[in-house]
Amino acid sequence: MSTYVYGIAASSHPALPEDMGGVGDPARQVRVLKEGGLAAIVSDAPEGLRPKRNDLLAHQNVLSEAGAGGAVLPMRFGSVAPDDEAVTGVLAERADHYLERLKALDGRVEYNIKATHNEEAVLHRVMAESPEIRAFTEANRQAGGGTYEDRLRLGEMVAAAVQNLEAEDAAVVRRELEPAAEAATVGPESTGWIANVSFLVDRGTAEAFLAAVEEVRTGHPELELRVNGPLPPYSFVEPGPSEPAETGQRLEAG
Amino acid sequence: MTVVPAQQSGGGGGSSGLYDVLELVLDRGLVIDAFVRVSLVGIEILKIDVRVVVASVDTYLRFAEACNRLDLEAGPRKSPGLPDIVGEITESGARGKSKGALSGAADTISDAFKQAREEGEAEPRRARKTTASRRKEEE
């Protein structure tokens, strides 16, 4: 029976999640495997596991639960070990590294900020800042909307200006929030937002961080910020030590 | 502010904010090379650069139209219609990109995103989105 791994915590973690539902349908029960000073939060791995919504949600929920009680190194979704022994084997082998990371992340959480633009506010800014676009728009308007080519050209100019503003405002988000956090890292780019930045924040200063978010909102009405957190520090776990070298190949058998 | 629920509520609920953290769950977090990872074929669909979507004829025409209508006398204000517009760009962009190259897994994941986004973002749009995901399933 292969083993699904949610995350790694110290075995002294005061509230390791057990008896809650994990991935799979029906949900596999979450268990804890201890080895030395470390504990792995696991469950049986369902056959044919795929990144379905409920499974992603289960992964995130287990880690939220664990993260609420103490430091945890969240695994990326979908990590499956051949069996429990393989998990404890990894814990034993890389104990120093994981203990160091747990210590470094103790008391810290991730806040992920996604920024989008309020389009109307952005267009206002584009028009206000570019006499050229303003004039072009006015000309089109007087020509009853303008020809297809005119509209295309205007739209292209506007799109370029909007893109510039997006880049500018993406930098603003990071620059203005970074001082309120311990670390920052840019998240994967995707559709739907202009900035996606994760911040590592001490639980004790989370209020100050959220206040900084409010300030950005107030100072930049064209920016809409979505705050997600506190989260387990997905973006700050770092990969294992000397990945490709020793440990990697030797254990690859499964 | 959205706080990810610490506990899953029954009946598939409790996904508020899931869409916003999915890419962290899938693309960040600890990777241990001794463990196998579930196949995430099609996950590239998440990584389409938003700027690619902006640079399209549809977008140009839409911008031109929006500028045409923009009332410069009124100051910048919150537009209640915006989230809809953004949603549409995002979706049509993702659909365009994904055509042809998609495997079943990609459908699964994009549907997961879509579902999560629906629930996390805009309740009233559910009906329309459902049509979109149905169309997708035909592939």
Interface residues (C-beta under 8 A of the other chain):
Chain A: S2 V5 G7 I8 M20 G21 L49 R50 P51 K52 R53 N54 L56 L57 A58 H59 Q60 N61 S64 E65 A68 L73 P74 M75 R76 F77 G78 S79 V80 A81 P82 A86 G89 V90 E110 N112 K114 T116 N118 E119 E120 A121 L123 H124 R125 V126 M127 I133 R134 T137 N140 R141 G145 G146 D150 R151 L152 L154 G155 E156 V158 A159 V162 Q163 E166 G187 P188 E189 S190 T191 G192 W193 I194 N196 S198 L210 P221 E222 R226 V227 N228 G229 P230 L231 Y234 S235 V237 P239 G240 E243 P244 T247 G248 L251 E252 G254
Chain B: M1 T2 V3 V4 P5 A6 Q7 Q8 G12 G14 S15 G17 L18 D20 V21 L22 E23 L24 V25 L26 D27 R28 G29 L30 V31 I32 D33 A34 F35 V36 R37 V38 S39 L40 I43 L46 K47 I48 D49 V50 R51 V53 V54 A55 V57 T59 Y60 L61 R62 F63 A64 E65 A66 C67 N68 L70 L72 G75 P76 R77 K78 S79 L82 I85 V86 G87 I89 T90 G93 A94 A105 T108 I109 D111 A112 Q115 A116
